[in-house]
């Protein structure tokens, strides 16, 4: 798998992949999420290509205290082949190069497959509760 930075021409393919993987929600417009990411550390928005086709993504960021990962996706037909692990390793290496001491990931508690994946690559549950507050309404238009 070739790992490279997201390109604007990838958007439709990436959004379709996220939808296929069940990552999109009506309150998070994926097109808006992409547009926002391209304004902040776009070099940490990575895609994985196999035979010229985008099959995986990861969106990472670092705000000076913690690194974060969102939208890790691997096309269902390419899962369990190590692509997610390799993409996460690349994100970790890029964040480490920025001086990031720790990564955080939010996973829906109903997503047992994702929880097992992250635990399998060394992530543990923090003793913390995730809170959120919507600042900009983001109803999906797609």
C-alpha positions, 0 to 999 in steps of 0.5 A: 500500500502506498501512503500519501497525503490526501488530494482534493480529487480524492474527496468523493472516493474518500467520502464513499469509503467512510460511508461504506465503513459506517463512519459518517453521521448526519450531524458531521458532514464529511465534505465539511470535515475534509474542507476543515482538515485541509486548513489545519495540518493537511499533511496529516490527512493520509490515504492508502492506495492499492493499485491506484485506488484509495482503500484506506484513510486516516485523519490525524492532528496535533494541538501541542498537547495530544495527538488525535486520530479520526476517520481511520477507515479500511475498505471492508474487502481489504481488512485484516491484511495489516493496512489499518495497522500500517496507516496508524503507524505512519500517523504515529510516526508523523505525530512523534516527529512533531513532538507529540507525546500521546495519541488519543482516539475516540471510538463509539462504545458500540464499535467492538471491532474498532475497539479490538483493533486499537487494543491490538495495536497497543491502545488502552482505555483512559480513565476519562469521559469524553465530552463534546459541544457543537459550536457550528451546526453541521447537518449533512447535505450529502 
